[in-house]
Amino acid sequence: MSRDQIGVIVATVLAVAILALTPNRLWLPIGAAIGFVFALLVFRWMWLSYRDYKGAPAAAALRRQQILSGQFPTGTGAGQPSVSTCLALDWNIEDAVATLVVFNDGTVSLYFYPRSGIAGAARLENVRRAATPFREELERLRSRLTPASSFPLPAPNRLIFYLVAEAGTLSSGELKVDEVREQGHPFFTVEGHARQLIREVCRTTPGVPPLPNMRLKLTGASK
């Protein structure tokens, strides 16, 4: 809950309390003043929410670029990694692109383009356990990755694996989900580990899955 939402709730409670303790003859002017202030708070909250909504795609695009180029801001805040090197998966799920990130300090996050995300999910043991085989298998496939300096969004039902190191970013190139999920494909195992990790990350928040069609995609079905 944002500060503005909390402010609206507090203002409502105070308004009710003041009116309950005020003599009847003073209700009209005091009620009008309180209503005016309350309307301003609601308008401010709606405007800030709209501004954040409109600005989300640009912010998400910048965040994705920072992750895949190894320039993601580091820090000590909740869900913030202490290093920018990582392993990542870009997956176009039709409604949006999900970017799964396992930073080299153990931080696991799942971001979405054009908006929203689940940051810092690795505080839970089941997420940490699921991240280990994904990391190990993608590292094993390092020789199949090639240097990348640009990071276009994958097409629908396509995915791209990345290994982001200090020396630069390596990419699998765009892969078809249908083909990757065929037994014997070089990325078959790591894609399965990635789906399992995404499932565990999604379980850390209510309303799973966070994107339409994601539940179907995570079961292994694809178009």
Secondary structure by P-SEA (a helix, b strand, c coil): ccaaaaaaaaaaaaaaaaaaaccccaaaaaaaaaaaaaaaaaaaaaaaaaaaaaaaaaaaaaaaaaaaaccccccccccccccccbbbbbbbcccbbbbbbbccccbbbbbbccccccccccccaaaaaaaaaaaaaaaaacccbbbbccccccccccbbbbbbcccbbbbcccccccccccccccaaaaaaaaaaaaaaaaacccccccccaaaaaaacccc
